[in-house]
């Protein structure tokens, strides 16, 4: 026996029923739109939005450290030491020398850097360092002198790599306006930002900047104890400021060092001074002989009386006094003879002058007589011719 299934037959809807269903849908849509008028829907869904990151790194300073072609090995090691001390740096290959310095601003934009430390070498001897605020300015140019790297020094200090340093500045940085600008650039470049991803949460070193002899002296120390015990780590170098520019590697110079002398000019002056070394030595010898004192020490003539036998010393003193008297008499006689000789020479000179004057007078008289005779003869001839 087959089971019979009760199947409900679905009757087709009429037109009136279809119209009623459409009206109900319209009313429902209108009610929903009126409720959602004040709500603005987002363009992206919550599932597509990135998860917000909770970071404490607010001071996002990135320093671009690079050099131009032409620096020597010591300058390159100095740049490497500064890179190890600055965990917030970003490196760049060597820049070609034919490129202008304004290209460095484009490199900073590509690397997302705020500050620049550029090293330039001249003649494989001189090193120049630029510190600049990328894009806006200002920028400072230094001449680096007395370079001593970490490998050369071999000091006892040893700090944690990537730790944040304490920056110590001299009181002179608050007295001069150009030093205040340099201080701000140094703090922003050498100071490691707080909570930097590559930095360590420790402070175990000090970087000191001292202004002395129109130069800035850089020193790096390790903090040994809370009492202030320090041990130098290195490197060492001296920054001689040359100019401060308004922009980043461009712009008008705001300040210029009046005491700056280029190293090439300094070497030229040294060569000139060494050229006349022998002549200066000979001149010094002659001056020393001319200006040497004849009597160096004034001895007491009666100081030796109390040494030895009294009678013998008295006789010696009497003999010396007699010798002195005889020498003085001789000297006076010689001086009188010199005076007589001078008087005789003066008298001879006067006689010669008088004789010369008489001779010139006689010659003048004879010449006058001869002229008068010639004139008389000429007049007589003229009279004879007239007759």
Secondary structure as UniProt FT lines:
FT   HELIX           15..35
FT   TURN            36..38
FT   TURN            46..48
FT   STRAND          63..68
FT   TURN            69..70
FT   HELIX           73..85
FT   TURN            87..88
FT   STRAND          89..91
FT   TURN            97..98
FT   TURN            101..102
FT   HELIX           103..111
FT   STRAND          115..122
FT   TURN            123..125
FT   STRAND          126..133
FT   TURN            134..136
FT   STRAND          139..148
FT   HELIX           150..153
FT   TURN            161..162
FT   STRAND          163..169
FT   HELIX           171..174
FT   HELIX           177..190
FT   TURN            194..195
FT   TURN            197..198
FT   STRAND          200..212
FT   TURN            213..214
FT   STRAND          215..223
FT   TURN            226..227
FT   STRAND          230..232
FT   STRAND          236..245
FT   STRAND          253..256
FT   TURN            258..259
FT   HELIX           263..275
FT   HELIX           277..291
FT   TURN            301..306
FT   HELIX           310..386
//
